[in-house]
Amino acid sequence: MTPVADGSRPQPIRGMSVVAAGVLDTVVILVFAAVGRATHDETNPVLGVLATAWPFLVGAAAGWALVHGRSLRWPTRVGTGIPVWVCAVVLGMLLRVVTGGGTAFSFVVVATLVLGVLLLGWRVLAVRVRPRLAS
């Protein structure tokens, strides 16, 4: 939502629904965790994915709160998605350290790159697809 000049109730963001953006961020983080866990032999793969994903989900949620708190905008676009990506990686890794999760250098690099592609990628696609849908 963006503020209106006369101070009235905020108007919806043009194009991307806030709920859809939040769902997409959640889904891509879960996909990241699921692909990463696919090579692990686990008795309960769902719990393994959730155990891997939760720190990054918390980080992304903090990124959402940061963007909205500073600008009263929701991170539905590429520019406002960058803090979501950075918070997802940085806070996600910090939470993994605090809870005894692995933070090998290669994992940090892969997580940074993959989450960047996923969290910013759907936003880039949304910008490119939206004009075509309108015509």
PLY file of the C-alpha trace (Angstrom):
ply
format ascii 1.0
element vertex 135
property float x
property float y
property float z
element edge 134
property int vertex1
property int vertex2
end_header
0.00 0.00 0.00
1.17 3.49 -0.70
0.07 6.59 1.17
-2.34 9.00 -0.50
-1.46 12.71 -0.67
-4.55 13.77 1.28
-3.69 11.42 4.16
-6.65 9.11 3.54
-6.49 5.34 3.54
-3.60 3.88 1.48
-4.38 2.62 -2.00
-3.43 -0.86 -3.26
-0.15 -1.17 -5.08
-0.60 -1.20 -8.82
-0.13 -4.67 -10.25
1.16 -6.97 -7.52
-0.98 -7.94 -4.56
0.81 -7.75 -1.21
-0.54 -11.18 -0.27
0.66 -12.69 -3.57
4.11 -11.17 -3.05
4.34 -12.60 0.46
3.22 -16.01 -0.74
5.76 -15.95 -3.58
8.59 -15.03 -1.20
7.56 -17.86 1.13
7.28 -20.37 -1.72
10.67 -19.53 -3.24
12.38 -19.83 0.16
10.70 -23.21 0.68
11.79 -24.29 -2.82
15.36 -23.20 -2.01
15.29 -25.29 1.17
13.65 -28.28 -0.54
16.18 -28.37 -3.37
19.03 -28.04 -0.88
17.63 -30.86 1.27
16.90 -33.18 -1.68
20.25 -34.92 -1.36
19.84 -35.64 2.35
18.56 -39.01 3.47
15.91 -38.06 6.02
13.14 -39.85 7.81
10.90 -36.77 7.50
11.84 -34.55 4.56
9.09 -32.02 5.33
10.58 -31.30 8.75
14.03 -31.10 7.16
12.84 -28.48 4.67
11.13 -26.48 7.42
14.23 -26.72 9.62
16.33 -25.31 6.78
13.81 -22.69 5.66
12.67 -21.10 8.94
15.72 -18.85 9.53
15.46 -17.48 5.99
11.69 -17.02 6.33
12.25 -15.04 9.55
14.92 -12.97 7.80
12.64 -12.27 4.85
9.82 -11.26 7.20
12.23 -8.84 8.90
13.07 -7.45 5.47
9.38 -6.93 4.77
8.97 -5.12 8.10
12.05 -2.99 7.43
10.84 -1.89 3.99
7.32 -1.17 5.18
8.48 0.57 8.35
10.82 2.89 6.47
8.75 3.67 3.39
5.14 2.60 4.05
5.51 0.52 0.88
5.44 -3.24 0.55
8.37 -5.02 -1.13
6.58 -6.08 -4.29
9.11 -4.63 -6.72
12.75 -5.31 -7.46
14.13 -2.26 -5.63
12.15 -2.92 -2.47
12.88 -6.65 -2.77
16.62 -6.11 -2.31
16.34 -5.50 1.47
14.17 -8.62 1.73
16.89 -10.65 0.03
19.69 -9.16 2.16
17.75 -9.66 5.41
16.79 -13.21 4.42
20.45 -14.11 3.90
22.08 -12.15 6.73
19.50 -12.84 9.44
18.97 -16.37 8.14
22.68 -17.13 8.51
22.87 -15.45 11.92
19.91 -17.51 13.14
21.56 -20.65 11.81
24.74 -19.81 13.74
22.81 -19.14 16.95
20.84 -22.38 16.63
23.80 -24.55 15.64
23.00 -24.79 11.92
25.69 -25.05 9.31
27.15 -21.94 7.73
29.96 -23.30 5.62
31.36 -20.71 3.23
30.04 -22.61 0.20
26.54 -22.69 1.73
26.63 -18.94 2.38
27.66 -18.28 -1.22
25.05 -20.63 -2.70
22.29 -19.34 -0.42
23.13 -15.74 -1.26
23.10 -16.36 -5.00
20.09 -18.67 -5.14
17.94 -16.58 -2.82
18.90 -13.49 -4.81
17.85 -15.10 -8.06
14.61 -16.43 -6.57
13.54 -13.46 -4.45
14.43 -10.85 -7.06
13.74 -13.04 -10.08
9.99 -13.35 -9.60
9.84 -9.57 -9.15
11.69 -9.03 -12.44
9.35 -11.48 -14.18
6.30 -9.75 -12.71
7.45 -6.42 -14.17
8.03 -8.00 -17.59
4.84 -10.06 -17.71
2.44 -7.43 -16.33
2.57 -5.10 -19.39
1.89 -8.05 -21.70
-1.14 -9.09 -19.66
-2.55 -5.57 -19.85
-2.47 -5.51 -23.67
0 1
1 2
2 3
3 4
4 5
5 6
6 7
7 8
8 9
9 10
10 11
11 12
12 13
13 14
14 15
15 16
16 17
17 18
18 19
19 20
20 21
21 22
22 23
23 24
24 25
25 26
26 27
27 28
28 29
29 30
30 31
31 32
32 33
33 34
34 35
35 36
36 37
37 38
38 39
39 40
40 41
41 42
42 43
43 44
44 45
45 46
46 47
47 48
48 49
49 50
50 51
51 52
52 53
53 54
54 55
55 56
56 57
57 58
58 59
59 60
60 61
61 62
62 63
63 64
64 65
65 66
66 67
67 68
68 69
69 70
70 71
71 72
72 73
73 74
74 75
75 76
76 77
77 78
78 79
79 80
80 81
81 82
82 83
83 84
84 85
85 86
86 87
87 88
88 89
89 90
90 91
91 92
92 93
93 94
94 95
95 96
96 97
97 98
98 99
99 100
100 101
101 102
102 103
103 104
104 105
105 106
106 107
107 108
108 109
109 110
110 111
111 112
112 113
113 114
114 115
115 116
116 117
117 118
118 119
119 120
120 121
121 122
122 123
123 124
124 125
125 126
126 127
127 128
128 129
129 130
130 131
131 132
132 133
133 134
